[in-house]
Amino acid sequence: MTAAPGAPDASPAPVRILLCDDHAVVRAGLLALLDSAPDIEVVGEAGTGEEALALSAKLAPDVVLMDLQLGDGIDGVETTRRLTAAPGATPHVLVLTTYDTDADITRAIEAGATGYLLKAERPEELFAAIQAAAQGRTALSAPVASRVMANLRSPRPTLTDRERDILTQLAQGLGNREIAKALFISEATVKTHLGRIYDKLGVDTRAGAVSVAKEQRLLP
């Protein structure tokens, strides 16, 4: 049925998207894909977290499609935290990444991400997730949702950001002195954190801590 002359257009406004990915080729592919969806409009592209923050403040997108690893500068998790904590109206952040460790998922959700998708998803799944995120509804890839549910049934140890940093250095084979130097903290502080990590993971050796962390996917 044809709308009467002068009648308002009943079609909903497209979801306004800001892309944030440090790979230009990936952004170009996403732009081409999203342009094929009539109810989605890409209003900007960012290659760094800093650019995403500036463009979001300027363009006021509905959803920021966020990669986690952004090369130099702040990463996707910190960018998400700053976007969602900004004063006034804030965009919803939908993480789109290849990383699916428990540590990455937890950090992104704690930072305020509305959804978490893997780049292997089919286009229609991405489109649906964008629409859900624009409405403030949670959107998770099936593997991510399964992992979140498994963690709820059998909670993993909760590590602080500093403990994760130290555990990551530990997994690379660094000693206490090297870890202290890399993280700009004292050796005594490293030892204190290691004691807490051992307690939380139920181990008493460095090798045991790394083994359990890998088994429970606590490392980024």
N, C-alpha and C positions, 0 to 999 in steps of 0.2 A: 504494500500500500504506500503510495507516494505521500510524503508529508505536505501539508498545506503550505502555501506560500507564506513566508514570514514566520513559520513555526520553528521553534528552537530545535537544534540537532540533538537527538536523544542519545547518540553514541557517546560512550564514556571517553574522557580524555586519556591519551596514551600515558603509560608509566614512563616517567622521565628518568633515564639511566646515566650514571657517570661510571665509565670504565676505569679501573686502576690495575694496570699490569705493566711490569717493566720490560716486557718483550713486545716490540712494535709489531712483529708478525702475528703474535697472538691477538693483540688488540685489533689488528686489521681483520683477522678471521672472525672475531666476535662481532665486530661492527657489521660485517657483511651478513652474518647470521641473524643478528638482532634487527637489521634493516628489513629482513623478510617477514618480521612479525608486525602486523598492522597496529597492534595495541601497545607497542613499545617504541620509544624514541630515545636515541642516544644523544645526550646534550653536551657531552664532553669526554675527553680522554686524558688520563694522567699516567705518567710513567714512574712516578715516585709517590711516596706517602705525603710528602710536603706539597706536591702539586695537587694531590687529591683534596687535601685540606683547603687549599686556596680556592680551587675550582668549586668545591662544594659550597663554600661560603658565598661565592659569586653567583652560582647557577641554581642553587637550592634544588637538587635532584630529589626524586622520591626514593630511589634506591642507588646505593653505590655497590657495584660489582667488584669485589675486592680479592686480589691475589694475596697470599701470605708472604711470599718471598719477593722483596722489591729491590734487591741489590743494595746499593749504598743508601745511607739515610735510615729513617725509621721504617720498621717492617709493617706488614699488614695488620698485625694484632695491635700494635701501638697506634696506628692510624685509625683503626676501628674504635679504639678506646677514646681517642680525641674527638672523632666525629660524633660519637653517641653521647659524649659528655659536654659538647658545646652548648652554650646558652641558646635559648629559643628553639624553634622547630629544627629537628635534626633528621637526617635521612636514615632509612633502614639500611643496614649493611648485610649483603649477601656474599659470603665467602665463596669464591670459585677457585679451587686449587687442586694440585696433584697430591698434596700431603694429607694423609689420613691417620696420623698417629694419635694416640689418646692425648698426648701433650698438646699437639696443635689444636685439636678439637676443643679441649678444655680451655685453653688460653683464649681462643677466638670467642667462645660463648661467654666466658667470664668478662671479656672486653666489651660485650654488648651486641655481638653479631646476631641478627635475626635468623639467619639460616647458614647452612654449610653444605656446599655442593662440590662434587669432584668433577674435574674437567672431562672425565670419560662419560658423563651423562649424555643422553640423547637430547637433541634440540628441544623437543616438546617438553621434556622434563625441566629443562632450564627455563623455558618460557613460563611454565606453570609455577616454578619456584619464584620467579621474579614477580608474578602477579600476587602470589601469597605473601612475599616479603613486603610488597607495596602496601598491603593491608595489615601489616604487623603480625602476620601469622608465621609460625615456625616452618621452615622448609629444610629438610635434611635428605641427603642422598641415602638410599637404602642401606649401604654398608655402614654409613655413619650412624644412622638411626639404630641399627642393630648393636653397634658398639656402645652407644649411649645407654641403651636399655640393659646391656650386659653389665655395664659399670654401675647402674642403679641397683641391679640385683646383687652384684658382688663388687662393692666400691673399691677402687684402687686407692693406694696411699696418696694423700694430698701433699704435694711438695710446694714450697714457696718458689717464687721466681729465682731467688738466689740459690736455693738448693738445686733447682733444675740446672742453673748455670754451672754449678760446681760438678754436678753429676755428668753433664755433657763433657766438661773438661776431663773428668775422671775416665770417661769412656774413650777418650783420645789418648790415654796412657800418660797423662801429665801427673807429676808428683805434686805434693803440697806447695812447695816453693814456686813451682811453675804456675800452678793454679792461682796462687796469691798474686803473682806478678801479672798474669793475664787479666785478672778481675780487679786489680788495684785495691786489694785488701791484704790484711796481715795473715801470716801463716796460722796464728792462733785462731783467727776467725774462720779460716778454712777448716781447722781441726774441729771447732765447735759445730760447724754446719755438717761436717762428715759424721759426727756422732749422732746428730739428729736424723740424718739420712739413713744411717745404719738402723736406728731404732724404728723408723717408719717402715723400712723395707724388711725388717726382721733378719738382718744379716750382721756379720761382724768382720767382714773383709771387704777390701776395695773390689776384688774380682766378683764377690758375691753381690755387691751393690749393682755393679754393671750388668751382671747376668739377670738379676731380677728386674731391673729397669728395662732391659731389652725384651724380656719375656712378657712384661705387662705393658709394653709400648709407652713407657713414660718419657722416653727421649725424643726430642724433635727430629 
